[in-house]
């Protein structure tokens, strides 16, 4: 049986499917990846020899350097791809089951923010434990669910 994974952007305008075994998962700390993801690093998994199919829409692309392009949803901005001469990598967080991908290497450590190794030691709180965010109990998500849908948004 062929390994299959699906995912997409936050708003559901772009969806993808990957058939076959993916390559290594990693995080990249370089400054370009920090900016592209708006985060401490970029969690990515290589498409490798698997087949990537865009099943709804397609990413827009930004040529972030003379060599690399980065794909993202043109509607909601979700980072989706890192596209280099050696292949395409997909944003782990864009998969419906991001927990299936465990990074095995860190790249771009010259740009690593000094506190990232200590994030795991910070105190942990449940989202609704924030006394200043009582409004969260009334949130109705417009985010695409973590599975394929025939139509999105719903009628």
Phi, psi and omega in degrees: 000135181281136175291133179226136177228146177231165179183187180172188183277176182293322184271347178090001180289334179234126178229153179219162174224141176238123178251125181111170182286129177280164178277203182289146172265145183210173167235144178241128182262001184298156184298325179297318179292322176302314181292317183297325182261349183061034184216185181293331181196173179250116174275122187225154172228133183288136175292327179057231182268001178290167179255122178262127178234130174275113187266343173212124180063193178204153180288151165279161182230144173240125178279093187283346174205182178290349185243324190248138171245151179235129180264145181206161176286127179288345180267312185249349176087002181304126174294136183234317186225156167236117187240111184233170180303334181269006175133185182252140171240146180252148177293123182301319181294344180276348178286151177295332179232071182299337180294348179283352186238113179254118179302141180244354180205153175246131177250166174061032186295346175296338179258004184300129177290137190297340184263356185297329180288349181252359182302321181298340182268355179293152176301146181251140179221145173288147183310313184283000177280349181286111183294341179271000184237040180301335179300339183296335179294342181258008182291132171244113186288136171258007181287143177298139179291163181277056174193161180291145175231147180291320182228138174208136357288163180297151180297000000 
